[in-house]
């Protein structure tokens, strides 16, 4: 089986390669730009499966499909939210939101294996997809949360947030003044609503804002521990597979 990854961030591409190969598949090629991908497709047999990032360093990856008739299955890897992707989720094998969760990756790969088809991407309407995608520069991210407290509503500005965390199947907002509020959102939903320049999901349990980081300490197994101003209920640990991306996010 021939598999390629098209991803402009080389560390992210290598991380995805390791995760894919843990599932027993072999990644044969990694490409990092629209231009490189077009040149590769012009001179190579098309793969069985493509892991495709939407926004590459030299443009949207849909430009590849405008010039090349792709004959491969596609799994999208993207930072865009599920609502913008809803139109073509049914036609592609699947999409994976970054940072890529290993369980979600395994589900997507199993879908590909189950379908065992050669060219699902041919039915994708890339012009429609491009129109639906929101330019990250134009995105309107969450600025406040409305919390129901009995018969009253409390407004919490995004600047007051120290972290979001999950506990006992609930999602909570923890504020800089050391208060906790139960939310209706899941952490997965919050990831699509928060500005990724300001907030990062360090693990399955925590999303933290950069401005709330008080200290970062080395932790066991190549992980990092984040110290926040008031949250003390549990350790905020950066998952090992997210450490490199977390460092890049910090700049």
N, C-alpha and C positions, 0 to 999 in steps of 0.2 A: 504494500500500500504506500502510495506516494503522498506525503503531507508537506505543505509549506506554511510558513508564518510570514505575514506581511505586517510589520510593526516598526515604526520609525525609532522608538526608544530601544536601543540594543539591550540594556539590562532587563527591560520588561520582556523583550523577545526571548532572551535566554531563560528567564524565569518561567515563561509559558512553555518553552521547549521542555524544561525539566518536568513540569507538571504533566504534560502530555505523554512524555516517555515513561513516567511512573504508571500510566494507564496501559502500558504495553504497546504503544504506537511509536513509530520512528519518524521524527521530523527530518526531512531530507534537505530542505533549503530554508534560509531566512532572508527575506528581502526588506528593505528599509525605506523605500521611497516609491512614488508613483512612477518616476522615470525608470528606476531599476527594475520594477515589476514588469513594466511594458516590454522592456528589452528582454527580460527573462522569458516571458510568455511567447515572444516572437521566435525564440530559438530553442524552446524546450517543450516536451510533451506535458500537457496540462495535468496537474495532480488530481488525486481522488478527493482531497479535502484541503480547503484553505482556511486558516485562521486569519481574519481580516480586520485590521484596525481601520476605523473610518477616517480619522483625520491624521494624515501623514505630514511630514515636514515640508513637502513641496505641493501640497494640495489634498483634496478629498480623494479617497481611494476609488470613488465611483468613476473618476477620470480613466482609470484602467479599463473599466467595462465599456467606456465610450469608444475605445480604440481596439479592444480585443474582445472577441467572442469567447467568453470564459466557459469552459466545459467541466466545471468542478462544483462540488458541494461547498457551501460557505457557512462558517460559523463566525459571526461578527464579534469582535472584542472592542468595546467602546465605553466611553465615559458618559454617553448620552443616556437620558432616562428612558424608562420603558414606554412612556406615552408617545414620544417621538418615534419610537421603533415599532409601535404596534402594527403599523400598516404592512410591514414586510416580515414580521416575525413568523407569520404562517407560511411564507414561501421559502425562507432560508431554513437551514437546519435549526439554528438557535442563535441567540446572542448572549454575550457574557459581559456584565458590567464590571468595570475596573474598580478596585483591585479584584482580580479574578479569584473567586472562591473555588476550592478544589472539588467540593461536592457538586457545584453547579457545572464545572467543567466535565466531570464524569457523566453527569446526566446528558449534557450536550453530545459528548462522544458516543454514548449509548444510543442516542437518537439517530446519529449518523449511521452507526452499525446496523440498527434495526431497519432503517429505510433502504440502505444498500442501493442507493441510486447514484447515477453518474453525473447528472447535471441539473440539480434543482435550482441553481442560481440563474438559469436561463429565463425563468419566469419572473424574475425580479424587475420591477419598474424603477430603475435607478433615478430617472428624472423626478418621479413622484417622491422618492425617498429624500432626494436632495432638497426639495421644496419644503418637506416637513421638518427637516433638521433645523434646529435653532442654532444660530451662530453663538458660540460661547460668550463672545463679547457683548451680545445683545440680551443675554439671559437676565431674567429678573429672579433673583434668589430671595429666599425667606428673610424678612426683616424683623418679624416679630411672631410670637406665638400667643394665641388666645386660650387661656386655661379656664375651664369651668370649675368653680369652687362653690359648691352648694347652689344657691340661687344667684351667685354673682359670677362675673367674668373678669379675669385678671389678664392684663396685657404684659408680656415679658419681651423686651427688646432683645434682639440677637446679641447685642453688646453685653448683656447681663449673663449670658450662658457660659458656664465653666466646663460643662461636658454633657453629653447624652449617654445614657447607659441602659442596657437591658437587664432585667432581673425578674425571675419567676414569671416569664412569658409577658412581662410588661415592659414598656419603654418609658424612661424617665428623663426629665430635664433637670439638671442640677445647676443652680445659679451661684454666682460669685459671692452672694451673701449667705451661702450654705443652706439653701432650701431645695427641696425636691418636689417635682410636679409630675404627675402621671400624664402621658400623652396618648393620643389615639394612633399616632404614627408608629411604624416600625423603623428600625435603624436603616433598613434597605430603602424605605421611602424617604427618610431624612437625607440620605446620601444624594438623592436627586434634587432636593430642595435647598441644600446648603451650598454656599460658594466654595468650590474645591480649593480655592486659593487661601481660604481662611480656616476651613475645617478639614480634618482628615480622620478616616476610620482606622484606628490603630489595631483593632482586633474585632472579633465578632461581637464583643460586648460594649466597646467604647467608640464614640466619635468625640474628638476634642478640637477646640479652636487653638490656633497657634498662639494667640495673645494670652491664653490661660496657662501656658507651660511655664512653670516656675523653675524646674530643674529636670535634667535628663541624666539618668544613671545607667551604667552598664549592669546587665542582668544575666542570669544563667542562660546557657544554650544560645549564645550569640543574640540574645534579645535585649531590648532597652526598657527601662522603667521610667515612666513620666510622673513627676511630682506636680500636683495641682495645688492651688492655694488653699482650698477648703475640703475637697472631697477626700475622705479617709476610709470609706466603708470597704474598699477593696483596692488591690494594687492595679494600677493602670499600666499594663504591659503591652509593648509593641510586639505583635506576633513576628516570629523569626522571618517568615516569608515576606513581611511587609517592611522590614527594617531599611532596606536599600531605597525603596520608594519613599519611605518616611523621611529619610535623610535628604533625598532630592526635593521633597516638598518643603522642607525647612530652608533649603537653599544654602 
